[in-house]
Amino acid sequence: MPSEDSRIYPIATVSLGVLLLATAVFAPIGSIAWTYEYNAEPVPPDEPNLTGRLAWIDEAAVCGPSTPACVLGYRVRDGGPRVVSDETYRAARGFDSETELVIFYEHDPAFYQPTVRHYENDTTRVSLRSVSNATALDLVSTPARHISPGVQRLVEEGTVRTATPLDGYSYWSRTHAVVAHDGRYYSQGRYRYRGTHSGAAENLRLAALAGGAALCFIGGRIA
């Protein structure tokens, strides 16, 4: 009667072989021998440095007291809506059509949403409304459906390891965008590069394939 050990060894050998074969065939190539590791970082509305983070986004206008173009913004913030000439409106920062959020970075952590209404007599009414951190994030964030598939995958999974550069990541670096996905917000997190020899992932896949086939053959012989 065969011993229990004599039955276990073939099963274990074949099981390991099948595992290696499955890894070689189904595992994403970047997960076998990764060169690049990307991380997405959650951005909660109560983040202490939210003002500094959003100030980098294209849709946000940052104003300081020494900037002449911000004079109108301060007057509206402190004194309420104003009707000004179109010339004054066009020279002011924070009220153009591209701006979704105005930030006054000196001793004012609040966020402001600009509103503009044009009149036929060459005048414009401008106003600012204080908004919550969550609303500010929503105003300037980019929906995940509008970004590259690579960055979509990153915000969905949190961490992506790959043998090739992640599609869209370089563009994300240039825009400093906050990405909205499933009711949450994400910015670029930690990035790591681990240099590997060219073709290392492919070679490792072939090694797993050969090793898995060999173990399955040996396990079948000793069964």
Backbone torsions as a table, in degrees:
resi	resn	phi	psi	omega
1	MET	NA	128.2	-177.8
2	PRO	-62.9	141.4	177.7
3	SER	-71.5	162.3	179.3
4	GLU	-63.5	-37.8	179.2
5	ASP	-62.8	-38.0	-178.1
6	SER	-67.3	-22.8	176.2
7	ARG	-86.4	-33.4	-176.0
8	ILE	-70.8	-43.4	-175.3
9	TYR	-58.7	-47.6	178.6
10	PRO	-61.9	-40.9	-179.3
11	ILE	-64.3	-44.1	-179.8
12	ALA	-64.5	-40.1	-179.3
13	THR	-65.2	-46.3	179.5
14	VAL	-65.4	-39.7	-179.6
15	SER	-62.1	-43.2	177.8
16	LEU	-64.4	-39.4	178.0
17	GLY	-63.0	-42.9	178.2
18	VAL	-63.6	-38.9	178.4
19	LEU	-62.1	-44.1	178.3
20	LEU	-64.6	-40.7	178.2
21	LEU	-63.5	-42.0	179.2
22	ALA	-64.1	-39.5	178.0
23	THR	-62.9	-44.0	-178.4
24	ALA	-65.2	-35.9	-174.3
25	VAL	-87.8	-42.4	-169.4
26	PHE	-104.8	-24.5	-174.6
27	ALA	-67.8	136.4	174.6
28	PRO	-57.7	139.0	-172.9
29	ILE	-59.9	-33.1	-179.7
30	GLY	-69.8	-24.3	-179.6
31	SER	-80.2	-14.0	179.3
32	ILE	-83.2	-50.3	178.3
33	ALA	-140.1	84.1	-173.6
34	TRP	-82.5	146.3	177.0
35	THR	-108.3	-34.9	-176.6
36	TYR	-118.8	136.7	174.7
37	GLU	-125.0	122.5	-178.7
38	TYR	-116.5	143.7	178.5
39	ASN	-132.0	139.4	172.8
40	ALA	-100.4	138.5	-175.7
41	GLU	-110.7	123.5	177.5
42	PRO	-62.0	143.9	177.0
43	VAL	-118.8	96.6	-180.0
44	PRO	-78.9	152.0	179.4
45	PRO	-59.3	-26.9	-178.3
46	ASP	-93.3	17.4	178.7
47	GLU	-62.2	130.7	-177.1
48	PRO	-59.3	-33.6	-176.3
49	ASN	-101.7	28.0	-176.9
50	LEU	-61.4	-38.3	179.2
51	THR	-59.2	-47.2	179.8
52	GLY	-65.2	-35.3	-179.3
53	ARG	-69.3	-45.2	-177.2
54	LEU	-73.9	-20.8	-179.2
55	ALA	-63.5	-20.8	-178.8
56	TRP	-83.5	-13.0	-173.5
57	ILE	-78.8	140.6	-175.6
58	ASP	-59.0	-34.6	-176.2
59	GLU	-77.8	-2.5	179.5
60	ALA	-106.3	136.1	175.9
61	ALA	-105.9	129.8	-178.2
62	VAL	-105.9	129.1	-177.9
63	CYS	-120.9	140.3	174.9
64	GLY	-127.2	158.1	-175.0
65	PRO	-64.9	-21.4	-177.9
66	SER	-94.5	6.6	-179.5
67	THR	-97.9	114.4	-177.1
68	PRO	-56.3	-36.4	-178.3
69	ALA	-68.0	-11.0	-178.2
70	CYS	-97.1	0.2	-177.2
71	VAL	-57.9	-46.0	-179.1
72	LEU	-63.7	-38.2	178.9
73	GLY	-60.4	-42.3	178.7
74	TYR	-66.4	-39.9	-179.9
75	ARG	-64.1	-40.1	179.8
76	VAL	-71.0	-39.9	178.9
77	ARG	-61.2	-43.7	-174.0
78	ASP	-87.4	-27.8	-173.4
79	GLY	-117.3	-1.5	178.6
80	GLY	94.9	-178.1	-176.4
81	PRO	-58.0	150.7	178.6
82	ARG	-138.7	149.8	171.8
83	VAL	-105.3	121.5	-175.6
84	VAL	-129.6	166.7	176.8
85	SER	-68.2	155.0	178.6
86	ASP	-59.4	-33.2	179.3
87	GLU	-63.7	-43.7	177.7
88	THR	-65.5	-40.6	179.6
89	TYR	-61.4	-45.4	-177.5
90	ARG	-67.1	-25.8	-179.1
91	ALA	-86.0	-9.3	-175.0
92	ALA	-89.5	143.2	175.3
93	ARG	-87.3	138.6	173.4
94	GLY	105.6	-9.1	-177.0
95	PHE	-117.9	10.8	178.8
96	ASP	-76.3	169.9	-174.4
97	SER	-69.8	-17.2	-178.3
98	GLU	-87.2	-14.6	-173.3
99	THR	-89.2	125.7	177.5
100	GLU	-105.7	-16.7	-173.5
101	LEU	-149.4	139.5	176.2
102	VAL	-117.0	132.9	-178.7
103	ILE	-122.1	126.2	173.2
104	PHE	-103.5	107.2	-164.8
105	TYR	-81.8	-6.8	-178.3
106	GLU	-97.2	111.5	173.7
107	HIS	52.9	31.4	178.7
108	ASP	-143.5	96.6	-177.3
109	PRO	-78.8	-2.9	-175.7
110	ALA	-74.7	158.2	174.7
111	PHE	-113.0	147.5	-176.5
112	TYR	-129.8	135.2	175.7
113	GLN	-99.4	123.3	-179.7
114	PRO	-82.5	147.8	174.1
115	THR	-132.0	136.3	-177.2
116	VAL	-128.8	135.7	175.2
117	ARG	-134.5	122.6	-177.3
118	HIS	-93.7	143.2	176.6
119	TYR	-114.0	163.7	-176.1
120	GLU	-74.5	-17.1	-177.4
121	ASN	-92.1	30.6	177.2
122	ASP	62.5	34.5	174.2
123	THR	-126.0	162.2	-177.1
124	THR	-140.0	136.4	175.7
125	ARG	-96.6	125.1	-179.8
126	VAL	-120.7	142.3	178.9
127	SER	-146.8	163.3	177.9
128	LEU	-131.4	135.5	178.2
129	ARG	-120.3	124.6	177.7
130	SER	-67.6	132.2	-178.2
131	VAL	-125.4	159.9	179.9
132	SER	-73.9	166.4	176.9
133	ASN	-59.6	-41.3	-179.0
134	ALA	-64.0	-41.4	177.8
135	THR	-66.5	-39.7	178.1
136	ALA	-59.7	-44.1	177.3
137	LEU	-60.9	-42.6	-178.7
138	ASP	-66.3	-36.7	-177.6
139	LEU	-66.0	-37.6	-172.7
140	VAL	-108.5	-1.0	-178.7
141	SER	-79.6	158.1	178.3
142	THR	-105.6	121.9	178.2
143	PRO	-59.7	142.2	-177.3
144	ALA	-58.9	-29.0	-178.2
145	ARG	-69.1	-14.3	-178.8
146	HIS	-96.8	3.6	-178.3
147	ILE	-112.7	176.8	-175.2
148	SER	-68.4	154.8	178.2
149	PRO	-57.3	-34.9	-179.5
150	GLY	-63.7	-45.1	179.1
151	VAL	-71.4	-34.0	174.2
152	GLN	-57.8	-45.8	179.2
153	ARG	-61.5	-38.4	-178.4
154	LEU	-65.4	-45.0	-179.4
155	VAL	-71.6	-25.1	177.0
156	GLU	-75.1	-39.5	-174.6
157	GLU	-98.0	-21.6	-179.7
158	GLY	89.3	-42.4	179.2
159	THR	-138.3	135.0	177.1
160	VAL	-131.1	127.2	173.2
161	ARG	-111.6	132.2	-175.0
162	THR	-148.9	156.1	178.4
163	ALA	-84.6	-12.5	-179.5
164	THR	-127.4	157.2	178.8
165	PRO	-55.9	141.9	-177.3
166	LEU	-74.9	128.6	-178.7
167	ASP	-58.8	126.5	175.5
168	GLY	87.3	-7.0	-174.9
169	TYR	-69.4	-39.8	179.9
170	SER	-62.7	-40.8	178.0
171	TYR	-64.8	-39.4	177.2
172	TRP	-60.6	-37.0	178.6
173	SER	-62.7	-37.5	-177.4
174	ARG	-75.3	-32.4	-175.8
175	THR	-87.9	-20.2	-176.4
176	HIS	58.7	26.2	-174.6
177	ALA	-67.2	149.3	167.6
178	VAL	-100.2	126.9	-174.8
179	VAL	-101.1	130.7	178.1
180	ALA	-96.5	129.3	179.0
181	HIS	-149.3	122.1	174.5
182	ASP	55.1	41.9	177.0
183	GLY	80.3	5.1	179.1
184	ARG	-126.0	168.1	-174.6
185	TYR	-126.3	144.8	-175.0
186	TYR	-139.1	144.8	171.1
187	SER	-124.8	174.3	177.8
188	GLN	-65.2	134.9	177.2
189	GLY	-106.8	-145.1	-176.9
190	ARG	-69.8	140.7	177.1
191	TYR	-123.7	135.9	179.9
192	ARG	-134.8	136.7	177.1
193	TYR	-115.8	128.4	177.3
194	ARG	-123.7	102.1	-176.0
195	GLY	-60.9	134.8	176.3
196	THR	-132.2	160.1	176.6
197	HIS	-69.0	147.4	179.4
198	SER	-57.5	130.0	178.2
199	GLY	83.3	8.2	-177.2
200	ALA	-62.0	-41.2	-179.2
201	ALA	-64.2	-44.1	179.2
202	GLU	-62.9	-40.6	178.7
203	ASN	-64.2	-39.0	179.7
204	LEU	-68.1	-36.2	176.9
205	ARG	-63.3	-42.8	178.4
206	LEU	-64.5	-38.8	179.1
207	ALA	-64.6	-40.7	178.0
208	ALA	-64.7	-38.8	179.3
209	LEU	-64.2	-47.1	-179.6
210	ALA	-66.3	-43.3	179.8
211	GLY	-64.0	-41.2	178.9
212	GLY	-63.9	-42.1	178.8
213	ALA	-64.1	-40.6	-179.6
214	ALA	-65.0	-43.1	-180.0
215	LEU	-65.8	-38.8	177.3
216	CYS	-64.0	-39.1	179.0
217	PHE	-66.1	-45.8	-179.0
218	ILE	-64.8	-42.8	-179.7
219	GLY	-62.6	-36.7	177.3
220	GLY	-68.6	-33.5	-179.9
221	ARG	-70.9	-35.7	-174.9
222	ILE	-92.3	-3.4	-178.0
223	ALA	-68.1	NA	NA
